[in-house]
Amino acid sequence: MDFMHGITLRQDMDDARHDERRNCIRRLFAVLTAQLEDAAMLAAQGQAKAVTFDTAADLAAQIHDIATEVTTIAEAIELLCKQT
């Protein structure tokens, strides 16, 4: 199995599992979309004129956490796409 930043697949995704792999990739893109929408919502909140420094720092921390999750999801998608 390939390794990518510590992410590994438990089982190789051979041609017999093509549909399963494609469905997994589609679901991961759906999760990725939701995470990015959440980050965009938080970023929009941070643009408010009345946002306090504490609130802005909290929003940035939440966005950072989402970015970490987004990176992991994107790496998983890449790994699944490389499996043949």
Backbone as CSV, one residue per row, in Angstrom:
resi,resn,N_x,N_y,N_z,CA_x,CA_y,CA_z,C_x,C_y,C_z
1,MET,0.832,-1.185,0.000,0.000,0.000,0.000,0.877,1.250,0.000
2,ASP,0.375,2.310,-0.604,1.109,3.566,-0.637,0.998,4.283,0.695
3,PHE,1.990,5.107,0.967,1.963,5.941,2.160,1.958,7.392,1.717
4,MET,1.158,8.208,2.367,1.082,9.622,2.041,0.848,10.380,3.329
5,HIS,1.855,11.020,3.830,1.747,11.790,5.061,1.106,10.991,6.189
6,GLY,1.460,9.713,6.292,0.946,8.896,7.379,-0.400,8.253,7.118
7,ILE,-0.999,8.512,5.970,-2.293,7.915,5.661,-2.047,6.641,4.867
8,THR,-2.665,5.564,5.284,-2.562,4.308,4.552,-3.947,3.700,4.402
9,LEU,-4.083,2.872,3.407,-5.323,2.132,3.227,-5.188,0.790,3.916
10,ARG,-6.228,0.343,4.545,-6.190,-0.962,5.197,-6.131,-2.084,4.177
11,GLN,-6.684,-1.828,3.019,-6.765,-2.852,1.990,-6.572,-2.193,0.636
12,ASP,-5.766,-2.818,-0.240,-5.601,-2.287,-1.586,-6.940,-2.251,-2.301
13,MET,-7.128,-1.237,-3.121,-8.365,-1.093,-3.876,-8.099,-1.533,-5.312
14,ASP,-8.294,-2.805,-5.590,-8.026,-3.338,-6.917,-9.201,-3.074,-7.855
15,ASP,-9.060,-3.511,-9.099,-10.096,-3.261,-10.102,-11.455,-3.834,-9.710
16,ALA,-11.447,-4.923,-8.969,-12.705,-5.539,-8.548,-13.480,-4.621,-7.599
17,ARG,-12.798,-3.697,-6.979,-13.441,-2.788,-6.025,-13.547,-1.367,-6.587
18,HIS,-13.508,-1.252,-7.902,-13.533,0.052,-8.572,-14.737,0.894,-8.149
19,ASP,-15.924,0.325,-8.181,-17.139,1.075,-7.834,-17.116,1.500,-6.370
20,GLU,-16.635,0.617,-5.515,-16.540,0.950,-4.096,-15.573,2.115,-3.877
21,ARG,-14.454,2.079,-4.588,-13.470,3.157,-4.468,-14.054,4.468,-4.975
22,ARG,-14.713,4.430,-6.132,-15.311,5.649,-6.696,-16.360,6.229,-5.741
23,ASN,-17.198,5.394,-5.147,-18.204,5.869,-4.196,-17.559,6.464,-2.956
24,CYS,-16.496,5.861,-2.493,-15.771,6.392,-1.334,-15.207,7.774,-1.648
25,ILE,-14.627,7.928,-2.823,-14.079,9.221,-3.239,-15.185,10.265,-3.317
26,ARG,-16.334,9.900,-3.874,-17.456,10.841,-3.961,-17.920,11.279,-2.578
27,ARG,-18.004,10.326,-1.634,-18.426,10.669,-0.263,-17.398,11.575,0.407
28,LEU,-16.129,11.303,0.165,-15.094,12.155,0.747,-15.180,13.577,0.191
29,PHE,-15.473,13.715,-1.097,-15.649,15.052,-1.664,-16.860,15.756,-1.043
30,ALA,-17.911,15.020,-0.727,-19.070,15.622,-0.065,-18.693,16.133,1.323
31,VAL,-17.926,15.332,2.061,-17.462,15.761,3.390,-16.542,16.969,3.246
32,LEU,-15.669,16.940,2.258,-14.756,18.053,2.006,-15.525,19.337,1.723
33,THR,-16.570,19.225,0.904,-17.407,20.386,0.584,-18.040,20.960,1.846
34,ALA,-18.572,20.105,2.691,-19.200,20.570,3.934,-18.185,21.271,4.836
35,GLN,-16.995,20.718,4.935,-15.961,21.329,5.779,-15.573,22.712,5.239
36,LEU,-15.422,22.805,3.930,-15.056,24.092,3.330,-16.175,25.118,3.494
37,GLU,-17.412,24.677,3.406,-18.541,25.592,3.641,-18.539,26.085,5.080
38,ASP,-18.234,25.198,6.022,-18.143,25.605,7.428,-17.045,26.652,7.616
39,ALA,-15.899,26.418,6.992,-14.787,27.369,7.104,-15.169,28.716,6.494
40,ALA,-15.860,28.696,5.368,-16.294,29.939,4.724,-17.268,30.705,5.617
41,MET,-18.166,29.983,6.286,-19.120,30.623,7.193,-18.375,31.308,8.350
42,LEU,-17.391,30.613,8.908,-16.615,31.190,10.008,-15.835,32.414,9.534
43,ALA,-15.267,32.320,8.334,-14.518,33.454,7.786,-15.431,34.657,7.567
44,ALA,-16.648,34.404,7.127,-17.611,35.495,6.935,-17.952,36.148,8.273
45,GLN,-18.092,35.346,9.321,-18.358,35.899,10.652,-17.207,36.787,11.099
46,GLY,-16.002,36.413,10.757,-14.825,37.196,11.142,-14.727,38.534,10.437
47,GLN,-15.489,38.714,9.378,-15.459,39.972,8.626,-16.382,41.044,9.209
48,ALA,-17.162,40.670,10.208,-18.102,41.629,10.798,-17.341,42.799,11.422
49,LYS,-17.915,43.996,11.299,-17.270,45.192,11.859,-17.132,45.121,13.367
50,ALA,-18.081,44.475,14.024,-18.096,44.450,15.489,-17.366,43.244,16.087
51,VAL,-16.670,42.458,15.260,-16.012,41.269,15.786,-14.901,41.676,16.766
52,THR,-14.879,41.019,17.907,-13.845,41.312,18.897,-12.584,40.526,18.567
53,PHE,-11.482,40.912,19.171,-10.233,40.199,18.950,-10.335,38.764,19.453
54,ASP,-10.992,38.586,20.595,-11.155,37.230,21.131,-11.982,36.354,20.188
55,THR,-13.054,36.934,19.673,-13.892,36.191,18.742,-13.128,35.877,17.462
56,ALA,-12.387,36.848,16.949,-11.598,36.637,15.736,-10.565,35.529,15.953
57,ALA,-9.927,35.523,17.120,-8.939,34.483,17.422,-9.608,33.116,17.493
58,ASP,-10.787,33.058,18.097,-11.523,31.797,18.186,-11.938,31.306,16.801
59,LEU,-12.426,32.204,15.978,-12.815,31.839,14.615,-11.614,31.314,13.831
60,ALA,-10.489,31.995,13.972,-9.276,31.557,13.271,-8.845,30.172,13.740
61,ALA,-8.959,29.906,15.030,-8.597,28.589,15.555,-9.519,27.509,14.999
62,GLN,-10.809,27.834,14.918,-11.763,26.867,14.359,-11.468,26.596,12.882
63,ILE,-11.117,27.652,12.155,-10.772,27.493,10.742,-9.500,26.658,10.609
64,HIS,-8.552,26.873,11.485,-7.318,26.082,11.466,-7.623,24.603,11.675
65,ASP,-8.499,24.300,12.615,-8.890,22.907,12.853,-9.548,22.294,11.614
66,ILE,-10.407,23.059,10.991,-11.060,22.579,9.771,-10.024,22.362,8.676
67,ALA,-9.073,23.276,8.557,-8.040,23.149,7.526,-7.236,21.864,7.707
68,THR,-6.979,21.498,8.946,-6.275,20.245,9.222,-7.103,19.057,8.742
69,GLU,-8.392,19.075,9.019,-9.282,18.005,8.570,-9.378,17.977,7.047
70,VAL,-9.442,19.143,6.432,-9.520,19.240,4.972,-8.268,18.634,4.342
71,THR,-7.123,18.919,4.906,-5.871,18.359,4.394,-5.893,16.838,4.458
72,THR,-6.349,16.298,5.565,-6.417,14.842,5.723,-7.373,14.227,4.703
73,ILE,-8.528,14.850,4.512,-9.507,14.337,3.555,-8.935,14.399,2.140
74,ALA,-8.304,15.515,1.789,-7.725,15.662,0.453,-6.635,14.619,0.214
75,GLU,-5.823,14.361,1.215,-4.782,13.337,1.087,-5.394,11.950,0.906
76,ALA,-6.484,11.685,1.601,-7.159,10.391,1.456,-7.711,10.238,0.041
77,ILE,-8.280,11.300,-0.509,-8.785,11.251,-1.874,-7.651,10.987,-2.854
78,GLU,-6.537,11.698,-2.673,-5.383,11.472,-3.546,-4.914,10.027,-3.481
79,LEU,-4.848,9.495,-2.289,-4.389,8.121,-2.110,-5.327,7.130,-2.790
80,LEU,-6.615,7.336,-2.629,-7.588,6.466,-3.283,-7.512,6.552,-4.801
81,CYS,-7.209,7.730,-5.318,-7.105,7.905,-6.761,-5.850,7.241,-7.317
82,LYS,-4.824,7.102,-6.520,-3.577,6.478,-6.971,-3.625,4.966,-6.920
83,GLN,-4.548,4.402,-6.176,-4.661,2.947,-6.082,-5.172,2.387,-7.410
84,THR,-4.526,1.355,-7.894,-4.987,0.717,-9.137,-5.035,-0.777,-8.956
